[in-house]
Amino acid sequence: MKNWALPEYPSTLFHFAKHTQTFVAEISDLGPGFKLGRIFDDACDEGFFMRSAKTGALKLFTLYDIDEEQMRFSSDDGLQVVLFND
C-alpha cells in the first residue's frame, strides 16, 4: 500500500531544465530537515512529493540512483529530479 504521508517540497525550490524535463536543486536548498520517505509500507523504495506552484498538484518522485555527488529520482510520467549533495 502506498504511503501518502511522504515529505513534500514545493516546485519553487527547484530549477526546471525544460530541454531535459529535469528539476534540479542542491539538497541544502530543500532545508535543514530534508528527508525522504518510504513509498510503500512493505518495500524499501524511497521518495518524496513535489507540489506544483502552478496547479497545486502533487507528483511522486522515486529514488532510482544515488552516489556521493547526487541523487536521481523519476516520476511515472518521465520527469526527473537531480539533487546535488553540496
Sequence and secondary structure as in RCSB ss.txt:
>XXXX:A:sequence
MKNWALPEYPSTLFHFAKHTQTFVAEISDLGPGFKLGRIFDDACDEGFFMRSAKTGALKLFTLYDIDEEQMRFSS
DDGLQVVLFND
>XXXX:A:secstr
 B S   EEEGGGSEEETTTTEEEEEGGGG TT   EESBTTS  EEEEEE TTT  EEEEEEEEE SSEEEEE 
TTS EEEEE  
